[in-house]
Amino acid sequence: PLFAFILQLLYIRRKQFYYADHGVFTIHLYIFTFLLLLLVFSLEKLQQWTGWGFIGLVMGLLFLGLNIYLYRAMKVFYGQGWFKTFVKYLLTVILSLLMMLLLLLIFFVFSAFEL
């Protein structure tokens, strides 16, 4: 819900998109991310069994592909130009990182002080 809220804030001037639209986009992105992580964890296990070093490069390329996928998905779904989409992509990534760090800090405080 927080990622969808970030998208809602970034696309606030686009009145044809409701919060539910951003939520559906977020679910779509998360499903893709989870499938990609399943593939990465499988490749990591394969690398442990075989010792092939190039699998680490493949996993890095998959994570790069995830970022390219997010940019492309935002461009197609929201229908804006490449520059506006890139700026909003960067803001989305930065705000998401800040949100995750804030949540980590909140959970750390709650667990440390058992509130």
N, CA, C and O atoms as CSV, one atom per row, in Angstrom:
chain,resi,resn,atom,element,x,y,z
A,1,PRO,N,N,0.813,-1.212,0.000
A,1,PRO,CA,C,0.000,0.000,0.000
A,1,PRO,C,C,0.851,1.268,0.000
A,1,PRO,O,O,0.464,2.281,-0.583
A,2,LEU,N,N,2.020,1.208,0.661
A,2,LEU,CA,C,2.862,2.411,0.713
A,2,LEU,C,C,3.500,2.704,-0.644
A,2,LEU,O,O,3.633,3.866,-1.030
A,3,PHE,N,N,3.892,1.661,-1.364
A,3,PHE,CA,C,4.452,1.874,-2.698
A,3,PHE,C,C,3.391,2.464,-3.628
A,3,PHE,O,O,3.688,3.352,-4.427
A,4,ALA,N,N,2.163,1.975,-3.525
A,4,ALA,CA,C,1.062,2.528,-4.326
A,4,ALA,C,C,0.805,3.982,-3.936
A,4,ALA,O,O,0.451,4.803,-4.782
A,5,PHE,N,N,0.983,4.295,-2.657
A,5,PHE,CA,C,0.812,5.686,-2.218
A,5,PHE,C,C,1.900,6.581,-2.814
A,5,PHE,O,O,1.627,7.719,-3.195
A,6,ILE,N,N,3.120,6.076,-2.894
A,6,ILE,CA,C,4.191,6.842,-3.531
A,6,ILE,C,C,3.839,7.123,-4.991
A,6,ILE,O,O,4.022,8.240,-5.475
A,7,LEU,N,N,3.339,6.115,-5.685
A,7,LEU,CA,C,2.932,6.312,-7.082
A,7,LEU,C,C,1.768,7.299,-7.180
A,7,LEU,O,O,1.712,8.114,-8.101
A,8,GLN,N,N,0.843,7.218,-6.227
A,8,GLN,CA,C,-0.280,8.162,-6.210
A,8,GLN,C,C,0.229,9.595,-6.083
A,8,GLN,O,O,-0.275,10.497,-6.752
A,9,LEU,N,N,1.222,9.804,-5.231
A,9,LEU,CA,C,1.782,11.147,-5.069
A,9,LEU,C,C,2.521,11.610,-6.324
A,9,LEU,O,O,2.430,12.780,-6.697
A,10,LEU,N,N,3.247,10.708,-6.976
A,10,LEU,CA,C,4.010,11.090,-8.160
A,10,LEU,C,C,3.106,11.364,-9.371
A,10,LEU,O,O,3.452,12.164,-10.240
A,11,TYR,N,N,1.973,10.711,-9.419
A,11,TYR,CA,C,1.062,10.880,-10.557
A,11,TYR,C,C,-0.237,11.554,-10.119
A,11,TYR,O,O,-1.314,11.223,-10.615
A,12,ILE,N,N,-0.128,12.489,-9.198
A,12,ILE,CA,C,-1.310,13.145,-8.642
A,12,ILE,C,C,-2.039,14.003,-9.682
A,12,ILE,O,O,-3.253,14.186,-9.595
A,13,ARG,N,N,-1.315,14.518,-10.646
A,13,ARG,CA,C,-1.941,15.372,-11.670
A,13,ARG,C,C,-2.637,14.554,-12.749
A,13,ARG,O,O,-3.408,15.106,-13.534
A,14,ARG,N,N,-2.384,13.261,-12.804
A,14,ARG,CA,C,-3.033,12.379,-13.779
A,14,ARG,C,C,-4.333,11.886,-13.163
A,14,ARG,O,O,-4.333,10.892,-12.436
A,15,LYS,N,N,-5.437,12.560,-13.441
A,15,LYS,CA,C,-6.716,12.295,-12.775
A,15,LYS,C,C,-7.367,10.990,-13.213
A,15,LYS,O,O,-8.293,10.528,-12.547
A,16,GLN,N,N,-6.919,10.376,-14.308
A,16,GLN,CA,C,-7.551,9.133,-14.764
A,16,GLN,C,C,-7.103,7.928,-13.939
A,16,GLN,O,O,-7.655,6.839,-14.098
A,17,PHE,N,N,-6.109,8.105,-13.059
A,17,PHE,CA,C,-5.615,7.007,-12.243
A,17,PHE,C,C,-6.081,7.179,-10.804
A,17,PHE,O,O,-5.845,8.211,-10.175
A,18,TYR,N,N,-6.742,6.154,-10.304
A,18,TYR,CA,C,-7.165,6.125,-8.910
A,18,TYR,C,C,-6.134,5.356,-8.100
A,18,TYR,O,O,-5.226,4.737,-8.655
A,19,TYR,N,N,-6.282,5.404,-6.791
A,19,TYR,CA,C,-5.352,4.680,-5.924
A,19,TYR,C,C,-5.375,3.186,-6.241
A,19,TYR,O,O,-4.339,2.523,-6.189
A,20,ALA,N,N,-6.543,2.661,-6.565
A,20,ALA,CA,C,-6.653,1.232,-6.902
A,20,ALA,C,C,-5.833,0.892,-8.142
A,20,ALA,O,O,-5.260,-0.194,-8.217
A,21,ASP,N,N,-5.766,1.797,-9.115
A,21,ASP,CA,C,-4.934,1.566,-10.300
A,21,ASP,C,C,-3.461,1.437,-9.926
A,21,ASP,O,O,-2.750,0.573,-10.442
A,22,HIS,N,N,-3.018,2.298,-9.031
A,22,HIS,CA,C,-1.625,2.222,-8.569
A,22,HIS,C,C,-1.409,0.930,-7.773
A,22,HIS,O,O,-0.344,0.317,-7.846
A,23,GLY,N,N,-2.433,0.527,-7.013
A,23,GLY,CA,C,-2.345,-0.724,-6.258
A,23,GLY,C,C,-2.219,-1.935,-7.175
A,23,GLY,O,O,-1.424,-2.835,-6.905
A,24,VAL,N,N,-2.996,-1.964,-8.257
A,24,VAL,CA,C,-2.912,-3.068,-9.220
A,24,VAL,C,C,-1.539,-3.075,-9.886
A,24,VAL,O,O,-0.944,-4.137,-10.068
A,25,PHE,N,N,-1.037,-1.907,-10.246
A,25,PHE,CA,C,0.303,-1.812,-10.830
A,25,PHE,C,C,1.344,-2.346,-9.847
A,25,PHE,O,O,2.260,-3.068,-10.242
A,26,THR,N,N,1.206,-1.994,-8.572
A,26,THR,CA,C,2.141,-2.437,-7.548
A,26,THR,C,C,2.090,-3.949,-7.380
A,26,THR,O,O,3.132,-4.594,-7.267
A,27,ILE,N,N,0.891,-4.521,-7.364
A,27,ILE,CA,C,0.766,-5.972,-7.247
A,27,ILE,C,C,1.426,-6.658,-8.440
A,27,ILE,O,O,2.125,-7.659,-8.282
A,28,HIS,N,N,1.199,-6.114,-9.630
A,28,HIS,CA,C,1.830,-6.662,-10.832
A,28,HIS,C,C,3.351,-6.623,-10.705
A,28,HIS,O,O,4.029,-7.602,-11.019
A,29,LEU,N,N,3.878,-5.509,-10.252
A,29,LEU,CA,C,5.328,-5.364,-10.094
A,29,LEU,C,C,5.863,-6.321,-9.033
A,29,LEU,O,O,6.917,-6.928,-9.226
A,30,TYR,N,N,5.154,-6.461,-7.921
A,30,TYR,CA,C,5.615,-7.340,-6.848
A,30,TYR,C,C,5.581,-8.798,-7.278
A,30,TYR,O,O,6.477,-9.562,-6.916
A,31,ILE,N,N,4.579,-9.201,-8.035
A,31,ILE,CA,C,4.541,-10.578,-8.526
A,31,ILE,C,C,5.746,-10.840,-9.422
A,31,ILE,O,O,6.394,-11.880,-9.306
A,32,PHE,N,N,6.049,-9.896,-10.319
A,32,PHE,CA,C,7.226,-10.043,-11.170
A,32,PHE,C,C,8.496,-10.122,-10.330
A,32,PHE,O,O,9.382,-10.928,-10.614
A,33,THR,N,N,8.584,-9.289,-9.300
A,33,THR,CA,C,9.757,-9.273,-8.431
A,33,THR,C,C,9.908,-10.603,-7.698
A,33,THR,O,O,11.016,-11.131,-7.598
A,34,PHE,N,N,8.810,-11.147,-7.188
A,34,PHE,CA,C,8.881,-12.415,-6.474
A,34,PHE,C,C,9.281,-13.555,-7.402
A,34,PHE,O,O,10.046,-14.433,-7.004
A,35,LEU,N,N,8.778,-13.555,-8.625
A,35,LEU,CA,C,9.188,-14.579,-9.587
A,35,LEU,C,C,10.669,-14.446,-9.925
A,35,LEU,O,O,11.377,-15.445,-10.049
A,36,LEU,N,N,11.127,-13.214,-10.070
A,36,LEU,CA,C,12.543,-12.987,-10.343
A,36,LEU,C,C,13.402,-13.440,-9.166
A,36,LEU,O,O,14.460,-14.038,-9.363
A,37,LEU,N,N,12.950,-13.159,-7.941
A,37,LEU,CA,C,13.700,-13.603,-6.767
A,37,LEU,C,C,13.728,-15.123,-6.671
A,37,LEU,O,O,14.736,-15.693,-6.253
A,38,LEU,N,N,12.640,-15.788,-7.051
A,38,LEU,CA,C,12.637,-17.249,-7.088
A,38,LEU,C,C,13.708,-17.758,-8.039
A,38,LEU,O,O,14.418,-18.715,-7.731
A,39,LEU,N,N,13.821,-17.118,-9.191
A,39,LEU,CA,C,14.844,-17.494,-10.160
A,39,LEU,C,C,16.248,-17.214,-9.615
A,39,LEU,O,O,17.153,-18.029,-9.790
A,40,VAL,N,N,16.430,-16.077,-8.961
A,40,VAL,CA,C,17.741,-15.720,-8.404
A,40,VAL,C,C,18.141,-16.698,-7.312
A,40,VAL,O,O,19.290,-17.139,-7.271
A,41,PHE,N,N,17.206,-17.046,-6.419
A,41,PHE,CA,C,17.539,-17.998,-5.351
A,41,PHE,C,C,17.849,-19.379,-5.928
A,41,PHE,O,O,18.718,-20.085,-5.416
A,42,SER,N,N,17.147,-19.762,-6.985
A,42,SER,CA,C,17.432,-21.038,-7.638
A,42,SER,C,C,18.811,-21.017,-8.276
A,42,SER,O,O,19.554,-21.994,-8.186
A,43,LEU,N,N,19.154,-19.911,-8.916
A,43,LEU,CA,C,20.487,-19.786,-9.520
A,43,LEU,C,C,21.575,-19.781,-8.456
A,43,LEU,O,O,22.657,-20.331,-8.663
A,44,GLU,N,N,21.289,-19.161,-7.320
A,44,GLU,CA,C,22.272,-19.150,-6.238
A,44,GLU,C,C,22.526,-20.565,-5.720
A,44,GLU,O,O,23.669,-20.936,-5.451
A,45,LYS,N,N,21.467,-21.346,-5.581
A,45,LYS,CA,C,21.622,-22.732,-5.147
A,45,LYS,C,C,22.399,-23.537,-6.193
A,45,LYS,O,O,23.249,-24.358,-5.849
A,46,LEU,N,N,22.097,-23.292,-7.477
A,46,LEU,CA,C,22.827,-23.959,-8.550
A,46,LEU,C,C,24.309,-23.594,-8.514
A,46,LEU,O,O,25.172,-24.438,-8.753
A,47,GLN,N,N,24.590,-22.331,-8.213
A,47,GLN,CA,C,25.982,-21.892,-8.128
A,47,GLN,C,C,26.701,-22.578,-6.962
A,47,GLN,O,O,27.876,-22.928,-7.073
A,48,GLN,N,N,25.999,-22.769,-5.854
A,48,GLN,CA,C,26.609,-23.464,-4.718
A,48,GLN,C,C,26.917,-24.914,-5.061
A,48,GLN,O,O,27.956,-25.443,-4.665
A,49,TRP,N,N,26.020,-25.554,-5.794
A,49,TRP,CA,C,26.213,-26.958,-6.139
A,49,TRP,C,C,27.315,-27.155,-7.177
A,49,TRP,O,O,28.108,-28.093,-7.086
A,50,THR,N,N,27.356,-26.247,-8.178
A,50,THR,CA,C,28.275,-26.448,-9.290
A,50,THR,C,C,29.567,-25.656,-9.157
A,50,THR,O,O,30.605,-26.080,-9.666
A,51,GLY,N,N,29.520,-24.509,-8.478
A,51,GLY,CA,C,30.694,-23.665,-8.357
A,51,GLY,C,C,30.951,-22.787,-9.572
A,51,GLY,O,O,32.021,-22.192,-9.700
A,52,TRP,N,N,29.970,-22.709,-10.462
A,52,TRP,CA,C,30.129,-21.872,-11.653
A,52,TRP,C,C,30.090,-20.398,-11.257
A,52,TRP,O,O,29.128,-19.940,-10.639
A,53,GLY,N,N,31.126,-19.670,-11.611
A,53,GLY,CA,C,31.231,-18.265,-11.234
A,53,GLY,C,C,30.372,-17.326,-12.060
A,53,GLY,O,O,29.985,-16.257,-11.587
A,54,PHE,N,N,30.072,-17.715,-13.288
A,54,PHE,CA,C,29.324,-16.807,-14.157
A,54,PHE,C,C,27.868,-16.649,-13.725
A,54,PHE,O,O,27.184,-15.737,-14.190
A,55,ILE,N,N,27.391,-17.514,-12.853
A,55,ILE,CA,C,26.003,-17.411,-12.400
A,55,ILE,C,C,25.805,-16.138,-11.583
A,55,ILE,O,O,24.720,-15.557,-11.599
A,56,GLY,N,N,26.837,-15.700,-10.872
A,56,GLY,CA,C,26.759,-14.432,-10.143
A,56,GLY,C,C,26.531,-13.264,-11.080
A,56,GLY,O,O,25.794,-12.335,-10.752
A,57,LEU,N,N,27.158,-13.305,-12.241
A,57,LEU,CA,C,26.949,-12.267,-13.251
A,57,LEU,C,C,25.513,-12.302,-13.766
A,57,LEU,O,O,24.894,-11.258,-13.973
A,58,VAL,N,N,24.992,-13.499,-13.968
A,58,VAL,CA,C,23.610,-13.638,-14.434
A,58,VAL,C,C,22.639,-13.075,-13.402
A,58,VAL,O,O,21.667,-12.409,-13.758
A,59,MET,N,N,22.901,-13.343,-12.119
A,59,MET,CA,C,22.034,-12.808,-11.062
A,59,MET,C,C,22.104,-11.278,-11.026
A,59,MET,O,O,21.082,-10.621,-10.832
A,60,GLY,N,N,23.277,-10.716,-11.207
A,60,GLY,CA,C,23.402,-9.257,-11.266
A,60,GLY,C,C,22.641,-8.670,-12.441
A,60,GLY,O,O,22.005,-7.622,-12.318
A,61,LEU,N,N,22.706,-9.347,-13.582
A,61,LEU,CA,C,21.955,-8.886,-14.753
A,61,LEU,C,C,20.450,-8.973,-14.529
A,61,LEU,O,O,19.694,-8.140,-15.030
A,62,LEU,N,N,20.018,-9.980,-13.778
A,62,LEU,CA,C,18.586,-10.091,-13.468
A,62,LEU,C,C,18.119,-8.922,-12.605
A,62,LEU,O,O,17.030,-8.390,-12.821
A,63,PHE,N,N,18.934,-8.519,-11.627
A,63,PHE,CA,C,18.556,-7.367,-10.807
A,63,PHE,C,C,18.570,-6.076,-11.626
A,63,PHE,O,O,17.729,-5.201,-11.418
A,64,LEU,N,N,19.507,-5.955,-12.541
A,64,LEU,CA,C,19.505,-4.806,-13.450
A,64,LEU,C,C,18.243,-4.840,-14.313
A,64,LEU,O,O,17.617,-3.809,-14.558
A,65,GLY,N,N,17.883,-6.038,-14.768
A,65,GLY,CA,C,16.671,-6.203,-15.565
A,65,GLY,C,C,15.422,-5.819,-14.801
A,65,GLY,O,O,14.466,-5.314,-15.392
A,66,LEU,N,N,15.412,-6.048,-13.496
A,66,LEU,CA,C,14.266,-5.641,-12.682
A,66,LEU,C,C,14.083,-4.135,-12.720
A,66,LEU,O,O,12.957,-3.649,-12.826
A,67,ASN,N,N,15.168,-3.399,-12.634
A,67,ASN,CA,C,15.073,-1.933,-12.687
A,67,ASN,C,C,14.649,-1.457,-14.069
A,67,ASN,O,O,13.861,-0.519,-14.192
A,68,ILE,N,N,15.164,-2.095,-15.096
A,68,ILE,CA,C,14.738,-1.740,-16.453
A,68,ILE,C,C,13.259,-2.057,-16.635
A,68,ILE,O,O,12.525,-1.296,-17.265
A,69,TYR,N,N,12.826,-3.197,-16.076
A,69,TYR,CA,C,11.422,-3.579,-16.165
A,69,TYR,C,C,10.523,-2.560,-15.468
A,69,TYR,O,O,9.472,-2.197,-15.995
A,70,LEU,N,N,10.933,-2.096,-14.278
A,70,LEU,CA,C,10.133,-1.098,-13.563
A,70,LEU,C,C,10.007,0.174,-14.389
A,70,LEU,O,O,8.914,0.728,-14.508
A,71,TYR,N,N,11.110,0.642,-14.958
A,71,TYR,CA,C,11.057,1.845,-15.787
A,71,TYR,C,C,10.123,1.646,-16.980
A,71,TYR,O,O,9.278,2.493,-17.269
A,72,ARG,N,N,10.285,0.533,-17.658
A,72,ARG,CA,C,9.475,0.258,-18.854
A,72,ARG,C,C,7.994,0.099,-18.490
A,72,ARG,O,O,7.118,0.583,-19.206
A,73,ALA,N,N,7.725,-0.580,-17.375
A,73,ALA,CA,C,6.343,-0.766,-16.945
A,73,ALA,C,C,5.699,0.574,-16.593
A,73,ALA,O,O,4.535,0.806,-16.917
A,74,MET,N,N,6.443,1.445,-15.938
A,74,MET,CA,C,5.907,2.773,-15.621
A,74,MET,C,C,5.636,3.562,-16.899
A,74,MET,O,O,4.623,4.255,-17.005
A,75,LYS,N,N,6.536,3.456,-17.858
A,75,LYS,CA,C,6.360,4.188,-19.117
A,75,LYS,C,C,5.123,3.707,-19.865
A,75,LYS,O,O,4.352,4.517,-20.381
A,76,VAL,N,N,4.932,2.397,-19.926
A,76,VAL,CA,C,3.788,1.849,-20.666
A,76,VAL,C,C,2.486,2.095,-19.911
A,76,VAL,O,O,1.494,2.509,-20.512
A,77,PHE,N,N,2.475,1.845,-18.601
A,77,PHE,CA,C,1.236,1.949,-17.824
A,77,PHE,C,C,0.748,3.384,-17.723
A,77,PHE,O,O,-0.442,3.649,-17.890
A,78,TYR,N,N,1.656,4.306,-17.452
A,78,TYR,CA,C,1.238,5.692,-17.241
A,78,TYR,C,C,1.283,6.522,-18.518
A,78,TYR,O,O,0.730,7.622,-18.550
A,79,GLY,N,N,1.918,6.029,-19.557
A,79,GLY,CA,C,1.865,6.671,-20.862
A,79,GLY,C,C,2.518,8.034,-20.951
A,79,GLY,O,O,2.028,8.903,-21.672
A,80,GLN,N,N,3.601,8.241,-20.243
A,80,GLN,CA,C,4.318,9.511,-20.337
A,80,GLN,C,C,5.601,9.315,-21.129
A,80,GLN,O,O,5.983,8.192,-21.458
A,81,GLY,N,N,6.256,10.428,-21.429
A,81,GLY,CA,C,7.493,10.384,-22.196
A,81,GLY,C,C,8.630,9.764,-21.403
A,81,GLY,O,O,8.522,9.530,-20.199
A,82,TRP,N,N,9.734,9.502,-22.118
A,82,TRP,CA,C,10.835,8.784,-21.475
A,82,TRP,C,C,11.505,9.620,-20.386
A,82,TRP,O,O,11.910,9.071,-19.362
A,83,PHE,N,N,11.633,10.951,-20.583
A,83,PHE,CA,C,12.310,11.780,-19.586
A,83,PHE,C,C,11.475,11.909,-18.317
A,83,PHE,O,O,11.992,11.729,-17.215
A,84,LYS,N,N,10.187,12.221,-18.462
A,84,LYS,CA,C,9.313,12.328,-17.291
A,84,LYS,C,C,9.250,11.003,-16.542
A,84,LYS,O,O,9.274,10.968,-15.311
A,85,THR,N,N,9.170,9.928,-17.293
A,85,THR,CA,C,9.116,8.613,-16.668
A,85,THR,C,C,10.412,8.313,-15.933
A,85,THR,O,O,10.386,7.738,-14.845
A,86,PHE,N,N,11.551,8.696,-16.515
A,86,PHE,CA,C,12.831,8.442,-15.858
A,86,PHE,C,C,12.953,9.232,-14.560
A,86,PHE,O,O,13.437,8.703,-13.560
A,87,VAL,N,N,12.522,10.482,-14.563
A,87,VAL,CA,C,12.569,11.298,-13.344
A,87,VAL,C,C,11.657,10.689,-12.280
A,87,VAL,O,O,12.037,10.587,-11.114
A,88,LYS,N,N,10.459,10.287,-12.684
A,88,LYS,CA,C,9.530,9.683,-11.724
A,88,LYS,C,C,10.023,8.310,-11.277
A,88,LYS,O,O,9.784,7.909,-10.138
A,89,TYR,N,N,10.699,7.594,-12.151
A,89,TYR,CA,C,11.303,6.311,-11.775
A,89,TYR,C,C,12.351,6.537,-10.689
A,89,TYR,O,O,12.361,5.832,-9.679
A,90,LEU,N,N,13.230,7.515,-10.893
A,90,LEU,CA,C,14.257,7.806,-9.885
A,90,LEU,C,C,13.625,8.222,-8.561
A,90,LEU,O,O,14.049,7.768,-7.498
A,91,LEU,N,N,12.610,9.083,-8.623
A,91,LEU,CA,C,11.922,9.489,-7.399
A,91,LEU,C,C,11.252,8.302,-6.719
A,91,LEU,O,O,11.264,8.199,-5.493
A,92,THR,N,N,10.669,7.409,-7.509
A,92,THR,CA,C,10.034,6.216,-6.952
A,92,THR,C,C,11.051,5.347,-6.226
A,92,THR,O,O,10.791,4.876,-5.119
A,93,VAL,N,N,12.196,5.134,-6.841
A,93,VAL,CA,C,13.230,4.296,-6.229
A,93,VAL,C,C,13.754,4.945,-4.947
A,93,VAL,O,O,13.917,4.271,-3.929
A,94,ILE,N,N,14.014,6.239,-4.996
A,94,ILE,CA,C,14.546,6.941,-3.819
A,94,ILE,C,C,13.520,6.953,-2.689
A,94,ILE,O,O,13.856,6.656,-1.543
A,95,LEU,N,N,12.272,7.294,-3.005
A,95,LEU,CA,C,11.234,7.329,-1.970
A,95,LEU,C,C,10.950,5.936,-1.407
A,95,LEU,O,O,10.670,5.793,-0.217
A,96,SER,N,N,11.019,4.929,-2.244
A,96,SER,CA,C,10.814,3.553,-1.761
A,96,SER,C,C,11.935,3.145,-0.816
A,96,SER,O,O,11.686,2.520,0.215
A,97,LEU,N,N,13.152,3.494,-1.160
A,97,LEU,CA,C,14.280,3.194,-0.289
A,97,LEU,C,C,14.133,3.906,1.054
A,97,LEU,O,O,14.352,3.306,2.106
A,98,LEU,N,N,13.762,5.182,1.015
A,98,LEU,CA,C,13.553,5.926,2.262
A,98,LEU,C,C,12.422,5.324,3.083
A,98,LEU,O,O,12.516,5.251,4.309
A,99,MET,N,N,11.357,4.894,2.422
A,99,MET,CA,C,10.233,4.275,3.110
A,99,MET,C,C,10.676,2.982,3.792
A,99,MET,O,O,10.312,2.731,4.940
A,100,MET,N,N,11.460,2.164,3.093
A,100,MET,CA,C,11.922,0.907,3.681
A,100,MET,C,C,12.871,1.156,4.850
A,100,MET,O,O,12.826,0.443,5.852
A,101,LEU,N,N,13.723,2.160,4.723
A,101,LEU,CA,C,14.623,2.486,5.833
A,101,LEU,C,C,13.857,2.995,7.044
A,101,LEU,O,O,14.192,2.658,8.179
A,102,LEU,N,N,12.827,3.808,6.809
A,102,LEU,CA,C,11.998,4.305,7.901
A,102,LEU,C,C,11.255,3.156,8.579
A,102,LEU,O,O,11.183,3.106,9.807
A,103,LEU,N,N,10.705,2.237,7.795
A,103,LEU,CA,C,10.025,1.080,8.370
A,103,LEU,C,C,11.000,0.202,9.155
A,103,LEU,O,O,10.655,-0.309,10.220
A,104,LEU,N,N,12.207,0.026,8.637
A,104,LEU,CA,C,13.221,-0.745,9.348
A,104,LEU,C,C,13.535,-0.103,10.692
A,104,LEU,O,O,13.644,-0.790,11.707
A,105,LEU,N,N,13.679,1.209,10.692
A,105,LEU,CA,C,13.966,1.923,11.934
A,105,LEU,C,C,12.808,1.792,12.923
A,105,LEU,O,O,13.031,1.567,14.112
A,106,ILE,N,N,11.584,1.929,12.440
A,106,ILE,CA,C,10.411,1.804,13.314
A,106,ILE,C,C,10.330,0.402,13.904
A,106,ILE,O,O,10.096,0.248,15.103
A,107,PHE,N,N,10.520,-0.617,13.080
A,107,PHE,CA,C,10.471,-1.987,13.583
A,107,PHE,C,C,11.625,-2.273,14.537
A,107,PHE,O,O,11.470,-3.019,15.503
A,108,PHE,N,N,12.767,-1.684,14.264
A,108,PHE,CA,C,13.900,-1.859,15.171
A,108,PHE,C,C,13.594,-1.253,16.535
A,108,PHE,O,O,13.870,-1.864,17.568
A,109,VAL,N,N,13.025,-0.056,16.536
A,109,VAL,CA,C,12.689,0.602,17.804
A,109,VAL,C,C,11.649,-0.217,18.557
A,109,VAL,O,O,11.777,-0.418,19.765
A,110,PHE,N,N,10.617,-0.695,17.853
A,110,PHE,CA,C,9.593,-1.497,18.506
A,110,PHE,C,C,10.174,-2.791,19.072
A,110,PHE,O,O,9.795,-3.207,20.167
A,111,SER,N,N,11.077,-3.426,18.349
A,111,SER,CA,C,11.637,-4.675,18.847
A,111,SER,C,C,12.666,-4.441,19.953
A,111,SER,O,O,12.797,-5.272,20.852
A,112,ALA,N,N,13.390,-3.336,19.902
A,112,ALA,CA,C,14.413,-3.057,20.894
A,112,ALA,C,C,13.793,-2.672,22.241
A,112,ALA,O,O,14.296,-3.059,23.295
A,113,PHE,N,N,12.714,-1.918,22.196
A,113,PHE,CA,C,12.096,-1.443,23.435
A,113,PHE,C,C,10.829,-2.195,23.802
A,113,PHE,O,O,10.197,-1.898,24.816
A,114,GLU,N,N,10.455,-3.176,22.974
A,114,GLU,CA,C,9.279,-4.010,23.195
A,114,GLU,C,C,8.051,-3.183,23.544
A,114,GLU,O,O,7.404,-3.405,24.567
A,115,LEU,N,N,7.744,-2.234,22.685
A,115,LEU,CA,C,6.595,-1.354,22.910
A,115,LEU,C,C,5.313,-2.036,22.591
A,115,LEU,O,O,4.245,-1.437,22.725
